[in-house]
Structure formats: structure tokens, C-alpha cells
Amino acid sequence: MARGRCRRLVLASLLLLLLGLSAIAYLSSSSDDPGNRLDAERGPFGRLAHKLSASLGLNFGGVVTRDGQLYLRQDVQHVELRSFLKSPRGAAAAGRNWDPLPAIVDFHRQLQGMGIRLVLLPLPSKATVPNHAGEPVVNEGYDEFLHLLESEHQIDVLDVAPLLVKMSADGDSPFLRGDSHWSPEGMARIAHLVAERTSVQLPTTSYETVDRKLALTGDLARFRGPEYEETITTRMVLESNGQLWKPRPYSPYLLLGDSFTEIYSKPDNGWGKGAGFAETLSLEMGAPIDRLSTAHDGAFKTREALMKHPERLANKSVVVWQFAMRELSFGDWRLIEIPQVKGQLPPEGSASPQPLQGTVLKTAPMPALTRTPYREAVREVIITDIRSGSGLVMGPVILMGLAVRDHLPTGMAQWENGDQVAIEVVPWSSVESAQDRLQRFSLPLSDQKLPRFWIK
């Protein structure tokens, strides 16, 4: 009798264990956990399910374990699902605008109408970086997405996946081990690239930095034990007065971002403060920038914030829109109308002289001269990759200046394609009445619609 009773107790215990594991799986998988929410948002049952499943090494909820690496489930699904440019099957598209192209193109056109350049920065995840050397792992629709935006709509996209793959192949980790976000080193490498490609201002600001070490456990590794704790070094950026960096709403440069922008910046995230993506961009460029960010829903939340505060677009020349790449598969790409900004300065800025640097793209031809019949003559030159004092001069533009003075050629007569130049300029309209009568070496008519500046 005693043995029979023991058998029944063992069977009952096994049955209860199986029922418990089934409940864990159900609660975890049904809790819509995107992997980057705080524990409080899971609810008590969701927290219990997540904790137990993690301790057992199970792939329930928002976390996937592969080859000892932790991944956000949506990041893995994004690269493995069919093209995000095709309508999702079943209920995956219910209640959301699944196609990112209409919203991105519409936002580009709105900004273009205000004289603002849009630059997209879709940030890859750990799932994009292969465990061994190789090409980036991207969704099958990603290359078509890049082609459509760049070729058909002339929208700039910074594809940073190859940079992160190379960084990983070189032995540097672009992502945190137990978290879905980039490491400080990965963020710094991308900030350097973004600053090179998008900066519009000449360096004007000196920042101080303070390195700080932190030991933390990330959003994917919570409840998995101390082996996932990692030590990182963040670089806080300080203003000249010693205070933490802060966004400047009247800067010509605006960063829109999500939790990738906020990590290392906002102390509530638990990863330090004053050392985020916007701060690092400012440090790289040596210039202030503006920032609008939300913790999640990068497909629409920051544009929604702009709709409520359109004044943040005042006197902007470039907007960099950073969002997690998984948003292309799971985001709600709503069309959002941004109110027009009043009092926007013209692209050429004020009539006051300002410094300008750029690269010569095209020059009006000039004959070989040692002495000319002209006492003075003007040459037209197109320059690009511009950085200016105001940050409002967007290339390419036409520079006009004296290539002949007192019958002799000046330095401008020697300019060739590819030359780097640093000059001081004013809008052509402010000197046109005095200089328009001079002999001119002109560019073709097809180039004549570009904005014009006069070299002081």
C-alpha cells in the first residue's frame, strides 16, 4: 500500500510539474513581451513566467537563446520572416500600418518642403551579425527597401550593418552580451560614421568627457544569473560649464531616436547617464544638436512628438531618423502630418558673412591664363559635402568669386574637382546688384538652379 501511494504521489507531482511548465509557456508566449520593457510592465504572472522559463533555459517570451547568445525574439523573427515589403499573413497586420514606405516617403516630402534633408538610420540588431565571419543577416526585403528609397525617392539611408559585421569580425563586440542594445563601442563607431556623413556645422563647441565603469545585467539576461553581468565603460559628455550635455532646440541638426538613442543617456534605463547617441554625435561633430526620442515604437512615436511640437523643426537643415530595424517588420507606420513651421530662415541664411568648408564637385572651364583682357572676372564652381557656420547651407551650391583680379588669375582660377576649400561667403542676392555686371566663366544651364553664394 505504501509503495502504491508513493507511486501515485510521484505521478501526481510529475503531472503538476508538466501543468506548471505548460502554464509558464502559455503565460510567457502570450504576454506580448517585446524584450525591452521593464519588469513592471510584464505583470505579476508575466514576471513569474519569465523568471522560471529563463532559469530553465527555455525560449519562452521575448528572448531566444542560440549558441549561448541571447536575442530579442522580434529581432530574430525580423531577419527570418519573409520580406517586410509584402503584406503579413494572418493577423500579423491587424490594427497597424505594416508598409514602411508610404510613411517614410511622406515624411521625406514634408521635410523637403521645409528645406530639410532626411537621413534614415535603421539600426541592426544582434541577429544581423553572424556568429562567424560573413555577410550581414538581413530580411529578404531589405536590399529592395534600400534601392527603392535611394534610387526612386532620393532618400539618404545609412546602412551600418556592414560596419557592425566588420567590427565583430575584428573581435570587437558591437552589442551587449545580455542586452538587445549596442555596446558603448558599437555606438561610438556608428556615431563617428553618422557624423562624417551628416554633419552640417563647422566645429564650434568644446566638450569635456568623463569615463565611467558600470557593472550591469541587460534586458535579455534578467533572472539568468550572475554569469550574464557585464562591465562596460561609458563616456559622459559635459558642457563647458561642467553640466551634462543637453539638446539644443535651435541647432540646425535634429536626431529622432528610440531606446538605442536613450540607452547610456537617461539614468532611468540603468545604463548610466549623459553618454548616449546624441551626446556622442555632438562630441564627434564638435557642435550642438537637438534630440527627440522615445523608448519604443520608433516607427511613429518620434514623428508623433514632432506633430505636437513642430517648433523643433525651426531652422533645421537635417533630420536623422534612427529606429530599430525590427520596426520594418513589426512597426506601425502611420501617416502623420507635421504642421508647417513659421519663421523658418531661408536656406542661404542671413546676409552676414559665414565660414564654409566643402569639396569642389564641378568647375566652370577657364582658359589657361597668365594675363587677361579683363580687369576682373567671376568664376562659378559647385561644391558639396558642406559644413558652415550656420549649419543651414545644404550642398550642392554654386560658389561665385573673383577668378581674375587686376588682369591676373587668382587662387580660385586654380581650383579643380576634388579640392577641399575653406572660405567665407554671403548670399549671392546680397551682392548681385554690384557684381552681376562682371565678366563670368559660367557653368552649364543645367546647373543654374542651385543656390548661389559669393566668396568674400
GUMI-685703 format. One line per field, with one value per residue (C-alpha): x, y, z; residue number from 1. Coordinates in steps of 0.1 Angstrom, whole numbers, plus 5000, padded with zeros to 4 digits. Each point is the difference from the previous one (the first is absolute). Layout:
<rs>
east	[X,...]
north	[Y,...]
up	[Z,...]
nr	[NUM,...]
</rs>
This chain:
<rs>
east	[5000,5028,5018,4968,4994,5036,4995,4968,5017,5029,4976,4979,5032,5011,4965,5001,5035,4988,4969,5022,5024,4971,4986,5035,5001,4966,5004,5034,4991,4967,5014,5010,5034,5022,5030,5009,4973,5005,4990,4971,4984,4998,4975,5005,4992,5021,5029,4997,4998,5030,5021,4992,5004,5034,5013,4991,5017,4968,4992,4967,4989,5021,5034,5017,5032,5022,5036,5002,4989,4969,4978,4968,4974,4987,5035,5004,4965,5008,5030,4983,4965,4992,5004,4985,4990,4974,4967,5003,4981,4971,4995,5036,4988,4968,4996,5033,5014,5025,5016,5028,5005,4969,5008,5037,4995,4972,5022,5029,4977,4987,5036,5011,4973,5015,5035,5011,5020,4988,5026,4988,5019,4984,5021,5007,4998,5022,4981,5014,5036,5010,5018,5028,5014,4976,4975,4974,4968,4972,4963,4995,4983,5028,5020,4969,4990,5034,4998,4964,5009,5033,4994,4963,4994,5035,4999,5033,5004,5030,5004,5022,4996,5033,5019,4986,5009,5035,5003,4989,5024,5029,4992,4981,4965,4975,4973,4996,5001,4968,4981,4983,5019,5033,5032,5016,5027,4974,4981,5032,5011,4966,4999,5034,4985,4968,5019,5022,4970,4975,5018,4989,5018,5036,5015,4992,4996,5024,4987,5016,4996,5000,5004,4979,5001,4967,4991,4965,4977,4981,4964,5004,5020,4979,4994,5027,5026,5033,5018,4982,5011,5023,5023,5000,5016,4978,5012,4980,5000,5001,4993,5026,4984,5005,4963,4987,4995,4965,4982,4998,4966,5013,5029,4997,5004,4973,5003,4968,5006,4987,5015,5033,5003,4989,5022,5030,4982,4971,5007,4966,5013,5026,5029,5015,4993,5012,5018,4974,4999,4991,5027,5026,4989,5005,5034,5010,4988,5011,4966,4967,4971,4963,4984,4965,4998,4975,5008,4981,4978,5025,4979,4976,5007,5026,4980,4971,5021,5009,4963,4994,5032,5006,5021,5029,5003,5007,5032,5009,5020,5003,4979,5016,4972,5014,4978,5005,5001,4973,4976,5000,4982,4980,4996,4968,5009,4973,4998,5005,4995,5026,4987,5020,5027,4996,5029,5024,5033,5007,5026,5026,4996,5006,5020,5028,5033,5004,5029,4994,5020,4993,5012,5002,4976,5001,5017,4991,5028,5026,5027,5036,5007,5031,4985,4964,4982,4976,5009,4976,4981,4978,5002,4971,5009,4977,5010,4985,5006,4995,5004,4993,4998,4962,4996,4972,5019,4991,5021,5005,5001,5016,5029,5008,5032,5027,5022,5017,5010,5021,5003,5017,4985,4993,5002,4964,5011,5021,4971,4994,4975,5006,5018,4991,4993,4994,4986,4977,4967,4969,4968,5003,4968,5018,5027,4983,4993,5037,5016,4976,5015,5035,5013,4990,5013,4967,4989,4975,4964,4990,5018,4986,4972,5022,5002,5028,5026,5026,5035,5011]
north	[5000,5024,4994,5005,5033,5011,4992,5020,5030,4999,4998,5029,5021,4993,5010,5032,5008,4995,5021,5027,5001,5001,5030,5017,4995,5014,5030,5008,4996,5019,5030,5021,5006,5018,4993,5036,5009,5004,4971,5019,5000,4962,4998,4975,4969,5011,5007,4965,4983,5019,4993,4963,4995,5019,4979,4968,5013,5000,5023,5013,5036,5026,4983,4974,4981,4988,4987,5016,5034,5018,5018,5019,4978,5027,5007,4963,4999,5032,4985,4966,5010,5007,5035,5027,5017,4973,4999,4979,4968,4994,5025,5014,5031,5005,5035,5015,5015,4973,5016,5024,5016,5023,5015,5005,5016,5022,5012,5007,5021,5020,5007,5008,5026,5017,4998,4972,4970,4966,4973,4965,4980,4965,4983,4963,4976,4972,4977,5019,4992,4964,4979,4994,5023,5006,5023,5018,4980,5022,4996,4989,5033,5022,5005,5008,5025,5018,5000,5015,5027,5011,4995,5008,5025,5015,4994,4995,4968,4992,4962,4992,4962,4994,5022,4980,4967,5011,5012,4966,4982,5022,4987,5030,4995,5025,4988,4993,4963,4999,5029,5007,5034,5010,5001,5034,4991,4991,5032,5021,4984,5007,5036,5006,4988,5020,5031,4997,4995,5025,5028,5035,5022,5010,4990,5028,4983,4984,4972,4983,4962,4978,4962,4980,4962,4982,4963,4991,4973,5007,4997,4965,4985,5010,4970,4980,5002,5020,4985,5024,5031,5021,5030,5029,5034,5029,5034,5029,5032,5033,5035,5027,5009,4964,4991,4969,5005,5011,5003,5034,5006,5028,4980,4993,4962,4978,4963,4980,4967,4972,4979,4997,5038,5000,4972,5015,5034,4998,4987,4983,4974,4988,5003,5033,5035,5027,4976,4991,5002,5037,5010,4979,5016,5035,4990,4986,5031,5026,5016,5000,4980,4996,4967,4985,4964,4974,4967,4979,5001,5019,4995,5028,5013,5026,5013,5002,5021,5023,5003,5013,5022,5011,5029,4975,5001,5037,5009,4964,4989,4962,4974,4966,4975,4970,4970,4963,4980,4976,5028,4993,4968,5008,5038,5020,5022,5027,5030,5030,5036,5024,5036,5026,5019,5037,5024,4975,5017,4997,4973,5027,5013,5037,5025,4999,4983,4965,4974,4971,4968,4976,4979,5013,4979,5019,5031,5023,4996,5028,5005,4997,5036,5019,5034,5008,5028,5001,5021,4978,4968,4976,4962,4976,4969,4973,4987,4972,4983,5034,5010,5036,5024,5001,4963,5011,4999,4967,4988,4999,5038,5023,5022,5031,5020,5020,4977,5030,5032,5028,4980,4971,4965,4995,4968,4992,4997,4969,4981,4965,4973,4983,5029,5008,5037,5022,5035,5026,5006,5022,4993,5010,5021,5023,5010,4993,5036,5009,4968,4988,5023,4983,4976,4965,4965,4981,4965,4982,5011,4967,5010,5035,4992,4993,5025,5026,5015,5027,4995,5029]
up	[5000,5009,4967,4980,5019,4992,4963,4999,5018,4975,4970,5015,5005,4964,4987,5021,4986,4964,5006,5016,4971,4975,5020,4999,4962,4995,5023,4985,4964,5003,5019,4969,5015,4975,5021,5009,5025,5038,5022,5014,4966,4999,5028,5029,4980,4971,5023,5016,4966,4987,5031,5001,4962,5001,5029,4981,4968,4980,4971,5012,4998,4983,5003,4977,5009,4972,5003,5035,4986,5011,4974,5001,4984,4977,4987,4990,4985,4980,4981,4996,4988,4964,4986,5021,4967,4995,5019,5032,5002,5024,5029,4999,4982,5020,5014,4987,4968,4991,4969,5010,4965,4999,5034,4993,4966,5014,5028,4975,4979,5029,5012,4964,4997,5031,4985,5023,4990,5015,5007,5011,5025,5004,5027,4997,5029,5013,4977,4970,5010,4992,5026,4976,4973,4971,4985,5022,5006,4989,4991,4964,4992,5013,4969,4980,5027,4997,4962,5000,5025,4985,4962,4997,5028,5005,5037,5018,5020,5022,4997,5031,4999,4982,5025,5030,4983,4993,5036,5013,4976,5013,5036,5013,5013,4985,5023,5037,5009,5021,4985,4966,4996,4987,5021,5007,4975,4973,5006,4998,4967,4984,5015,4982,4967,5004,5009,4969,4977,5015,5018,4987,5025,5004,5033,5025,5034,5023,5023,5029,5006,5031,4997,5024,5006,5006,5008,4989,4987,4968,4990,4985,5028,5030,5023,4982,5027,5007,4970,4977,5020,4979,5007,4975,4998,4990,4990,5015,4980,5019,4989,5005,5034,5012,4998,4981,4962,4991,4966,4984,4984,4977,4986,4962,5007,5014,5011,5003,5019,5021,5028,4981,5003,5036,5014,5019,4999,5024,5036,5002,4975,5025,4975,5012,4989,4977,4977,4974,4962,4997,5025,4980,4967,5015,5012,4966,4982,5025,4997,5019,4987,5008,5011,5002,5011,5014,5016,4974,4969,4979,4969,5011,5036,4991,4970,5024,5023,4971,4992,5035,5000,4964,5013,5005,4962,5000,4982,4995,4969,5007,5019,5008,5008,5020,5006,5008,4968,5014,4996,4963,5007,5032,5001,4995,4970,5003,4978,5022,4988,5016,5002,4980,5020,5000,4998,4983,4989,4962,4990,4993,5036,5009,4979,5025,4989,5013,4997,4977,4991,4973,4970,4965,4978,4967,4986,4972,4974,4997,4973,5011,5011,5009,4993,4988,4982,5030,5030,5021,4991,5020,5000,5009,5020,5015,5035,5021,5034,5016,5036,5008,5029,5001,4991,4976,4967,4983,4971,4972,4994,4975,5013,4981,5005,4982,4980,4983,5019,4984,4968,5019,5010,5037,5020,4991,4964,5011,5017,4986,5007,5034,5016,5036,5005,5030,4993,5014,4981,4998,4980,4964,5002,5025,4974,4967,4991,5003,4986,4973,4973,5001,4973,5011,4993,5003,5007,4976,5001,5016,5032,5003,5024,5030,5028,4996,5024,4995,5013,5021]
nr	[1,2,3,4,5,6,7,8,9,10,11,12,13,14,15,16,17,18,19,20,21,22,23,24,25,26,27,28,29,30,31,32,33,34,35,36,37,38,39,40,41,42,43,44,45,46,47,48,49,50,51,52,53,54,55,56,57,58,59,60,61,62,63,64,65,66,67,68,69,70,71,72,73,74,75,76,77,78,79,80,81,82,83,84,85,86,87,88,89,90,91,92,93,94,95,96,97,98,99,100,101,102,103,104,105,106,107,108,109,110,111,112,113,114,115,116,117,118,119,120,121,122,123,124,125,126,127,128,129,130,131,132,133,134,135,136,137,138,139,140,141,142,143,144,145,146,147,148,149,150,151,152,153,154,155,156,157,158,159,160,161,162,163,164,165,166,167,168,169,170,171,172,173,174,175,176,177,178,179,180,181,182,183,184,185,186,187,188,189,190,191,192,193,194,195,196,197,198,199,200,201,202,203,204,205,206,207,208,209,210,211,212,213,214,215,216,217,218,219,220,221,222,223,224,225,226,227,228,229,230,231,232,233,234,235,236,237,238,239,240,241,242,243,244,245,246,247,248,249,250,251,252,253,254,255,256,257,258,259,260,261,262,263,264,265,266,267,268,269,270,271,272,273,274,275,276,277,278,279,280,281,282,283,284,285,286,287,288,289,290,291,292,293,294,295,296,297,298,299,300,301,302,303,304,305,306,307,308,309,310,311,312,313,314,315,316,317,318,319,320,321,322,323,324,325,326,327,328,329,330,331,332,333,334,335,336,337,338,339,340,341,342,343,344,345,346,347,348,349,350,351,352,353,354,355,356,357,358,359,360,361,362,363,364,365,366,367,368,369,370,371,372,373,374,375,376,377,378,379,380,381,382,383,384,385,386,387,388,389,390,391,392,393,394,395,396,397,398,399,400,401,402,403,404,405,406,407,408,409,410,411,412,413,414,415,416,417,418,419,420,421,422,423,424,425,426,427,428,429,430,431,432,433,434,435,436,437,438,439,440,441,442,443,444,445,446,447,448,449,450,451,452,453,454,455,456]
</rs>
